[in-house]
Amino acid sequence: MTLTYDEAVALDQADPLASFRTEFLRGDDPVAYLDGNSLGRPPLRTVRRVEDVLRRQWGERLIRSWEDGWLELPEQVGDRLASACLGAAAGQTVIAESTSVNLYKAIHAACGLRDGRDELVATDTDFPTDRYLVESVASARGMTVRWLSPDVVEGVTSEQLDVVLSERTAAVLLSHVDYRSGVLLDMAAITDQVHAVGALVIWDLCHSAGVIPLALDAVGVDLAVGCTYKYLNAGPGAPAFVYVAERHLREVRQPITGWWSSTDRFAMGPSYEADPSIRAMLSGTAYVPGIVAVDASVSLVAEAGIDAIREKAVALTEHCVALVDAWLVPHGFAVASPRDPARRGGHVTVQGPRAREVAAAMYEAKVIPDFRNPDMIRLGLSPLTTSYAELWTAMDITRRIAEGDPVAVAL
């Protein structure tokens, strides 16, 4: 199956999510944006909401806006995000700081909940932040890291986990969707496998939040962290989220014990006492514009429906794989993502020795992908903003680049 341009246009006309494209700030440049899995487009409502924060709430109400509602934003927006796309009940998610900071907190917290165990498990192919933080926490706590080396397309297997899991394992950190290939792990099966040895699991949801339906409560996840600037479209550097299952909240402790996680923020007491709620995972003063941006963007996901978003993500990636097979494989490229859509997230990765050269030419032709060392081009397909015709156009230009067509580069 090779999609034609007319067929792509017909799919756009029948797309139940097509109207959401008008909800985003768009210009004439680029020709095609295939990097929504790294930084999503700005929603118009987000621009309006943040402007209201700056002009009215801050500009007019000034410090009174904290009492008007700013104080509760981390929990309130966390609950709305959890409801829209995490499959989590209220009271277990907050919006706070960056993904890196929240991962640092979560790893330390998980180890504290399994005090006496001295091993962490992670993959040596994961996103650098995840690996660096695991090493940092292990060093600080005198622990050993058991590294997994999964295949880029296959991902972590139960057999690999069996080798490293034991009564010494405190926690396992894994990315639900691999940032390179897009391979989607079986969250339920892996969580059960980790729990079977008495350990906890921390899921990095950066490449799944907002594009894949999740069921954190039903699956029994312990802790999870994710960013909000990819499929959740909350803007560059937007604050991340952290989830802690309700059963752990009274015992959970994290290392950055700022005043926002204390039982009474304004008591200004002489010693720290952690709040017994999800607020225990907060640290410093909430960044209000960023959290409001998350709130506005999450409302789009809630309106569209995460199941409908996933359905379109599958369709887009299926068409992308077919076009790569037809147009790029003959020129030395290969699909470096799972071919089974049930095992694939929202992006497709193309691999080949000319990847860096082709990616650079795509940029020149105003088709924006994402290059990952040493030889991978990621094609991020964001269901609320990417049309089938946009995908077809992007792949047609990429085909012409791969064929050496000088016109393609000059577009």
C-alpha positions in Angstrom: 0.0 0.0 0.0 1.4 3.4 -1.1 -0.6 6.4 -0.3 -1.2 8.9 -3.1 -1.6 12.6 -2.6 -5.3 12.5 -3.5 -5.8 9.7 -1.1 -4.0 11.7 1.6 -6.3 14.7 1.0 -9.4 12.4 1.2 -8.2 11.1 4.5 -7.8 14.6 5.8 -11.4 15.4 4.7 -12.7 12.4 6.6 -10.5 12.9 9.7 -12.6 13.5 12.8 -9.6 15.4 14.4 -9.0 17.6 11.4 -10.7 20.6 13.0 -8.1 20.7 15.8 -5.4 21.8 13.3 -7.1 25.2 13.4 -6.5 25.4 17.1 -2.8 25.9 16.6 -0.7 28.9 15.7 0.6 28.1 12.2 2.6 30.0 9.6 3.8 29.3 6.0 7.1 28.0 7.2 7.9 25.1 7.4 6.4 23.1 4.5 6.0 20.1 6.8 6.7 19.8 10.5 7.7 16.3 11.6 9.1 17.1 15.0 6.0 17.3 17.1 7.3 14.4 19.1 10.1 16.8 20.3 8.4 20.2 20.5 4.7 20.5 19.7 3.1 23.4 17.9 1.7 26.3 20.1 -2.1 26.1 20.7 -3.9 29.4 20.2 -5.7 29.0 23.5 -2.3 28.6 25.2 -1.2 31.9 23.8 -4.4 33.5 25.1 -4.2 31.9 28.5 -0.6 32.8 29.1 -1.2 36.4 27.9 -4.0 36.6 30.5 -1.7 35.5 33.2 0.8 38.2 32.3 -1.5 41.1 31.6 -4.4 40.6 34.0 -3.5 38.1 36.7 0.0 39.3 37.2 -0.3 42.8 35.7 -3.5 43.8 37.6 -4.0 41.4 40.5 -0.3 41.1 41.3 0.5 39.1 44.4 -3.3 38.7 45.1 -3.4 36.1 42.3 -1.8 33.6 44.5 -4.9 33.6 46.7 -7.1 33.8 43.6 -6.0 30.4 42.6 -2.3 30.2 41.7 -1.4 28.2 44.9 -3.5 25.2 43.8 -2.4 25.1 40.2 0.2 22.3 40.5 -2.3 19.8 41.9 -5.4 21.0 39.9 -3.6 20.9 36.5 -2.0 17.6 37.5 -5.4 16.1 38.1 -6.7 17.4 34.8 -3.7 15.9 32.9 -4.1 12.6 34.8 -7.7 12.4 33.8 -7.1 13.4 30.2 -4.3 11.0 29.3 -2.7 9.1 32.3 -5.5 6.9 33.5 -5.0 8.1 37.0 -7.4 9.3 39.7 -7.1 12.7 41.3 -4.6 13.4 44.0 -1.6 11.6 42.5 -0.1 13.9 39.9 1.4 17.4 40.1 3.0 19.7 37.6 6.4 20.8 38.8 9.9 21.7 37.5 11.6 19.9 34.6 11.6 16.2 33.6 15.1 15.9 34.9 14.4 17.3 38.3 11.3 15.2 38.7 13.1 12.1 37.6 15.8 12.8 40.2 13.1 13.1 42.9 11.3 10.0 41.7 14.4 7.8 41.6 15.5 8.9 45.1 11.9 8.5 46.4 11.6 4.9 45.0 14.9 3.9 46.5 13.7 5.3 49.9 10.6 3.3 49.7 12.7 0.2 49.3 15.4 1.1 51.8 17.9 -1.8 52.3 17.9 -2.8 48.7 21.1 -1.8 46.9 20.5 -2.1 43.1 18.9 0.0 40.4 18.0 -1.2 36.9 18.0 0.9 33.8 18.9 0.6 30.1 22.2 1.9 28.7 20.4 3.0 25.6 17.9 5.3 27.3 17.7 9.1 26.9 20.9 10.6 28.4 19.1 12.4 31.3 17.7 9.1 32.5 21.0 7.3 32.4 22.9 10.2 34.0 20.4 10.5 36.8 20.4 6.8 37.6 24.2 6.9 37.9 24.0 10.0 40.1 21.4 8.6 42.5 23.2 5.3 42.6 26.5 7.0 43.5 24.8 9.2 46.2 23.1 6.2 47.8 26.0 3.7 47.5 24.0 1.5 45.1 24.9 -0.6 42.0 23.3 -0.1 38.6 22.4 -3.2 36.6 22.3 -2.1 33.0 20.2 -3.6 30.3 21.2 -3.4 26.6 18.0 -3.8 24.6 17.8 -4.0 20.8 16.7 -0.6 19.4 13.6 -2.0 17.7 12.8 -4.9 20.0 13.1 -3.0 23.3 13.4 -4.5 26.8 12.3 -8.1 27.0 11.1 -10.1 30.0 14.0 -12.4 29.5 16.5 -9.5 29.9 14.7 -8.3 33.0 14.8 -11.8 34.6 18.6 -11.7 34.5 18.9 -8.5 36.5 15.9 -8.5 38.8 16.4 -9.9 42.3 15.6 -9.3 46.0 18.4 -6.6 45.8 16.5 -4.5 43.2 15.1 -1.3 44.7 13.7 0.2 41.5 13.6 0.0 37.7 13.5 3.0 35.5 12.3 2.5 31.9 11.0 4.7 29.1 7.5 3.6 28.0 8.4 4.7 24.4 12.0 4.6 23.3 13.1 8.0 22.2 15.0 6.6 19.2 12.9 3.9 17.6 9.5 4.6 19.1 9.2 1.0 20.5 6.4 0.8 23.0 6.9 -1.4 26.0 4.3 -3.6 27.7 3.7 -1.5 30.8 1.4 -3.9 32.5 3.5 -7.0 32.0 6.8 -5.2 33.0 5.2 -3.6 36.1 4.0 -7.0 37.2 7.4 -8.6 36.6 9.1 -5.9 38.7 6.6 -6.1 41.5 7.1 -9.9 41.6 10.5 -9.3 43.2 9.3 -6.6 45.5 10.8 -3.7 43.6 9.2 -0.5 42.3 8.9 0.7 38.7 9.4 4.3 37.5 8.1 5.0 34.0 9.4 7.8 31.8 6.3 8.9 29.8 7.9 11.7 27.8 7.1 10.1 24.4 3.7 8.6 25.4 1.9 11.2 27.4 -0.7 12.8 25.1 -0.5 10.3 22.3 -1.0 6.8 23.9 -3.8 5.9 26.3 -2.4 5.1 29.7 -3.8 3.3 32.7 -1.4 4.0 35.5 -3.8 3.2 38.3 -5.1 0.0 36.7 -1.7 -1.3 35.8 -0.3 -0.6 39.3 2.5 1.8 38.4 4.4 3.2 41.3 5.9 6.4 40.0 5.9 8.1 36.6 7.4 11.3 35.1 6.9 13.0 31.8 7.3 16.2 29.9 4.5 18.4 28.6 6.1 20.0 25.5 5.9 17.2 23.1 2.5 15.7 22.3 1.0 17.9 25.1 2.1 21.1 23.2 2.7 23.2 26.4 5.8 25.0 25.0 9.6 24.9 25.2 10.8 24.0 28.6 7.2 23.7 30.0 7.1 22.2 33.5 6.9 18.4 33.7 4.6 16.1 35.7 5.2 13.5 38.3 2.8 10.8 39.4 3.0 8.8 42.7 0.5 6.1 43.3 -1.8 6.9 46.3 -0.6 3.8 48.2 2.9 5.4 48.5 2.0 9.0 49.3 2.3 8.9 53.1 5.7 7.3 53.0 7.2 8.9 49.9 10.2 11.2 50.5 12.1 13.1 47.9 15.5 15.0 48.2 14.6 18.5 47.2 12.6 19.5 50.2 11.5 23.0 49.4 8.8 24.9 51.1 6.1 24.0 48.6 6.1 20.4 49.8 5.9 21.1 53.5 2.7 20.5 55.4 2.1 24.3 55.9 3.8 26.5 53.4 3.2 29.7 55.3 3.9 28.5 58.8 7.6 29.2 58.1 8.4 26.5 60.7 11.8 25.7 62.1 11.9 22.2 60.6 10.7 20.4 57.5 7.7 18.1 57.6 6.5 16.6 54.3 2.9 17.0 53.3 1.1 13.6 53.3 -0.4 14.3 49.8 1.1 14.4 46.3 2.3 17.9 47.3 5.2 16.0 48.9 6.8 15.9 45.4 6.8 19.7 45.0 9.9 21.8 45.8 10.0 25.4 44.9 7.5 28.1 44.0 5.3 27.0 41.1 6.0 28.6 37.7 2.5 29.9 37.0 2.8 30.8 33.2 4.2 27.3 32.5 1.5 25.5 34.4 -1.2 27.5 32.8 0.3 26.6 29.4 0.1 23.0 30.4 -3.6 23.4 31.5 -4.6 25.0 28.2 -2.9 22.4 26.1 -4.3 19.5 28.2 -7.8 20.8 27.5 -7.2 20.1 23.8 -6.3 16.5 24.5 -9.3 16.1 26.7 -11.6 17.5 24.0 -10.1 15.4 21.2 -10.0 12.2 23.4 -6.9 10.2 23.9 -8.4 7.1 22.2 -9.1 9.1 19.0 -5.6 10.6 19.2 -4.1 7.1 19.4 -6.2 5.9 16.5 -4.9 8.7 14.2 -1.3 8.2 15.5 -1.5 4.6 14.4 -2.9 5.5 11.0 -0.3 8.2 10.4 2.6 6.0 11.4 1.3 3.1 9.2 1.2 5.4 6.2 4.6 6.7 7.0 6.1 3.2 7.2 4.5 2.4 3.8 5.9 5.5 2.2 9.4 4.8 3.6 9.2 1.3 2.3 8.2 2.5 -1.2 10.4 5.6 -1.5 13.4 5.4 0.9 14.2 1.7 1.3 15.3 1.5 -2.3 17.9 4.2 -1.6 19.6 2.4 1.3 17.3 3.4 4.2 15.4 1.1 6.6 12.6 1.4 9.1 14.1 1.3 12.5 10.8 1.2 14.4 8.5 -1.7 15.2 6.3 -2.6 12.2 3.5 -3.8 14.5 1.6 -0.6 15.3 0.6 -2.0 18.7 4.3 -1.9 19.6 5.0 1.6 18.2 4.5 5.0 19.7 3.8 8.2 17.7 7.0 8.5 15.7 8.7 6.5 13.0 12.5 6.3 12.7 14.4 5.9 9.5 18.0 4.6 9.6 20.7 4.7 7.0 24.3 5.7 6.3 23.2 9.0 4.6 20.8 10.0 7.4 22.7 13.1 8.5 23.1 14.3 4.9 19.4 13.7 4.1 18.2 15.3 7.3 20.2 18.4 6.6 18.7 18.6 3.1 15.2 18.1 4.5 15.8 21.2 6.7 16.9 23.2 3.7 13.7 22.1 1.9 11.7 23.3 5.0 10.7 19.7 6.0 11.6 19.6 9.7 12.5 16.1 11.1 14.7 15.2 14.1 18.2 13.7 13.6 19.6 11.4 16.3 23.2 10.1 16.3 24.6 8.3 14.6 22.3 7.6 11.6 18.6 8.0 12.6 16.0 10.4 11.3 12.9 10.6 13.5 9.6 11.4 11.8 7.3 12.7 14.6 3.6 12.6 13.7 1.5 14.6 16.1 -2.1 13.6 15.6 -3.7 17.0 16.5 -1.4 19.0 14.1 -0.1 16.7 11.4 -2.3 16.1 8.3 -2.0 13.2 6.0 -1.3 15.6 3.1 1.5 17.2 5.1 3.0 13.8 5.7 2.7 12.8 2.1 4.4 16.1 1.0 7.2 15.7 3.5 7.9 12.1 2.3 7.7 13.1 -1.3 10.3 15.8 -0.8 12.5 13.3 1.2 12.2 10.8 -1.6 13.4 13.4 -4.1 16.3 14.3 -1.8 17.3 10.6 -1.4 17.2 10.3 -5.2 19.6 13.2 -5.6 17.0 15.6 -7.1 18.5 19.1 -6.8 15.0 20.7 -7.1 14.0 19.2 -3.8 16.7 20.9 -1.9 15.8 24.2 -3.4 12.2 24.1 -2.4 
